[in-house]
Amino acid sequence: MASCPPVNDVFVVSDDVATMPVAEVAQLLAIPVTRVHQLVRDGQLLSFRRDGGAVVPTDFLDGDTVVKGLPGTITVLRDGGYSDSDILRWLFAEDDSLPGTPVASLRAGRHREVKRRAQAMAF
């Protein structure tokens, strides 16, 4: 992954990471926008600001649900003291031991492997 510097304390992932506005995520999940914000606060999803609005990486969604293993991975890393910016960076960084990125491994159903790596990083 290309280097993605924080801008005004807001982490910006590389432009090649597809995202959708929070309002579209709410439509896809068939929940109110306020519930999407609650999912972010609760660590079920992560969002960041792009072009002035809150967006969620599309890789975090599998059809009309959150990718299995993502919430647990976020929780482990938050509990380990990682910021949401650091978690986003890690999820989209290449990891030769997986192989690929942690988010790609989650999408492929290898959530236990990803969670083990997150636990090792966090503790």
C-alpha positions as CSV (number, residue, x, y, z in Angstrom):
1,M,0.0,0.0,0.0
2,A,1.2,3.5,-0.8
3,S,2.1,5.7,2.1
4,C,-1.1,7.3,3.5
5,P,-0.3,10.3,5.7
6,P,-2.7,11.6,8.2
7,V,-4.2,15.0,7.2
8,N,-5.4,17.1,10.1
9,D,-5.4,14.0,12.4
10,V,-7.7,12.2,9.9
11,F,-6.3,9.2,8.3
12,V,-6.7,9.1,4.5
13,V,-6.3,5.7,2.8
14,S,-4.9,5.6,-0.7
15,D,-7.2,6.7,-3.4
16,D,-7.3,3.2,-4.9
17,V,-9.3,2.0,-1.9
18,A,-13.0,2.1,-3.0
19,T,-15.3,3.7,-0.5
20,M,-19.0,4.6,-0.2
21,P,-20.6,7.4,1.7
22,V,-22.1,6.5,5.1
23,A,-25.6,7.2,3.7
24,E,-25.1,4.6,1.0
25,V,-23.8,2.1,3.6
26,A,-27.0,2.7,5.6
27,Q,-29.1,2.0,2.5
28,L,-27.1,-1.2,1.7
29,L,-27.5,-2.4,5.3
30,A,-31.1,-1.3,5.5
31,I,-30.5,0.7,8.6
32,P,-30.6,4.4,9.5
33,V,-27.5,6.6,9.0
34,T,-27.4,7.1,12.8
35,R,-27.0,3.3,13.2
36,V,-24.0,3.3,10.8
37,H,-22.4,6.0,13.0
38,Q,-23.2,3.8,16.0
39,L,-21.6,0.8,14.3
40,V,-18.4,2.9,13.8
41,R,-18.4,4.0,17.5
42,D,-18.9,0.4,18.6
43,G,-16.1,-0.9,16.5
44,Q,-18.2,-2.9,14.0
45,L,-17.0,-0.7,11.1
46,L,-14.4,2.0,10.5
47,S,-15.0,5.2,8.6
48,F,-12.9,8.2,7.6
49,R,-13.3,11.5,5.9
50,R,-12.8,11.8,2.1
51,D,-13.8,14.8,0.0
52,G,-15.5,16.4,3.0
53,G,-17.8,13.4,4.0
54,A,-17.6,10.3,6.1
55,V,-17.0,7.2,4.0
56,V,-16.6,3.4,4.6
57,P,-14.3,1.2,2.6
58,T,-16.4,-1.1,0.4
59,D,-14.1,-4.0,1.3
60,F,-15.7,-3.9,4.8
61,L,-19.0,-5.0,3.4
62,D,-20.1,-8.3,2.0
63,G,-23.4,-7.8,0.2
64,D,-25.7,-6.4,2.8
65,T,-23.6,-7.4,5.9
66,V,-20.3,-6.4,7.5
67,V,-17.5,-8.8,6.5
68,K,-17.2,-11.6,9.1
69,G,-14.3,-11.1,11.5
70,L,-13.9,-7.4,10.9
71,P,-15.7,-6.3,14.1
72,G,-13.6,-8.7,16.3
73,T,-10.4,-7.6,14.6
74,I,-11.2,-3.9,15.2
75,T,-12.0,-4.6,18.8
76,V,-8.8,-6.5,19.4
77,L,-6.7,-3.7,17.9
78,R,-8.6,-0.9,19.7
79,D,-8.2,-2.8,23.0
80,G,-4.5,-3.0,22.2
81,G,-4.2,0.8,22.0
82,Y,-4.3,1.2,18.2
83,S,-6.0,4.2,16.8
84,D,-8.6,3.8,14.0
85,S,-6.1,5.4,11.6
86,D,-3.5,2.7,12.6
87,I,-6.1,0.0,12.2
88,L,-7.1,1.2,8.7
89,R,-3.5,1.4,7.7
90,W,-2.9,-2.2,8.9
91,L,-6.0,-3.6,7.3
92,F,-5.0,-2.3,3.9
93,A,-1.2,-3.0,4.1
94,E,0.3,-6.0,2.3
95,D,1.2,-8.8,4.6
96,D,3.3,-11.6,3.1
97,S,2.4,-14.0,5.9
98,L,-1.3,-14.0,4.9
99,P,-0.6,-13.4,1.8
100,G,-2.2,-10.1,0.7
101,T,-3.8,-7.6,3.0
102,P,-5.6,-8.4,6.2
103,V,-8.9,-7.1,4.8
104,A,-8.6,-9.3,1.7
105,S,-8.0,-12.3,4.0
106,L,-11.1,-11.4,6.1
107,R,-13.1,-11.3,2.8
108,A,-11.7,-14.7,1.9
109,G,-12.9,-16.2,5.1
110,R,-9.5,-16.4,6.9
111,H,-10.7,-14.3,9.8
112,R,-9.1,-16.5,12.4
113,E,-5.6,-15.9,10.9
114,V,-6.2,-12.2,10.8
115,K,-7.4,-12.1,14.3
116,R,-4.4,-14.0,15.5
117,R,-2.1,-11.5,13.9
118,A,-4.1,-8.7,15.4
119,Q,-3.8,-10.3,18.8
120,A,0.0,-10.7,18.5
121,M,0.3,-7.0,17.5
122,A,-2.0,-5.7,20.2
123,F,-0.4,-7.6,23.2
